[in-house]
């Protein structure tokens, strides 16, 4: 497991052929298409922290819906809403 984590974050995420924002959007897209809800919470939060706008993520989810199906898109939209609401609330409290 440690080797996988070292490789992922030490090499894959550091590869300069994609920006961090691009890499985050690609990761979120894969997680939506595969219905990985628990990972979506983490990566949607990370995407927002990288400056990716909610509208961009919503557009990605709509695009994925046409290829991977509406059920995964509906679930991802719910997760995205929960993440955004939680982060908005945390920002208000800071």
URCOR-V171310 format. One record per pair of residues at least 24 apart in sequence whose ideal C-beta (glycine too) atoms are under 10 Angstrom apart, sorted by the first residue. I is the first residue (numbers start at 0). GAP is how many residues later the second one is. Records with the same first field share a line. If there is no record, write none. Layout:
BEGIN
I: GAP, GAP
END
This chain:
BEGIN
18: 31
19: 26, 27, 29, 30, 31, 32
20: 26, 29, 30, 31, 35
21: 28, 30
22: 27
23: 24, 25, 26, 27, 28, 33
24: 25, 27, 31, 32, 35
25: 34
27: 24, 28, 29, 32, 33, 36, 48, 52
28: 28, 31, 32, 34, 35, 38, 39, 47
29: 34, 38
30: 33, 41, 45, 48
31: 25, 28, 29, 31, 32, 33, 36, 40, 41, 43, 44, 45, 47, 48
32: 27, 28, 30, 31, 32, 34, 35, 36, 39, 40, 43
33: 30, 34, 38
34: 33, 34, 36, 37, 38, 40, 41
35: 36, 39, 40, 43
36: 35, 38, 39, 41, 42
37: 41
38: 40
39: 32, 35, 36, 38, 39, 40, 42, 43
40: 38, 39, 41, 42, 45
41: 41
42: 36, 40
43: 32, 35, 36, 37, 38, 39, 40, 43
44: 38, 39, 41, 42
45: 37
46: 33, 36
47: 32, 35, 36, 39, 40
48: 38
53: 26, 27, 29, 30, 33
56: 26, 27
57: 26
END
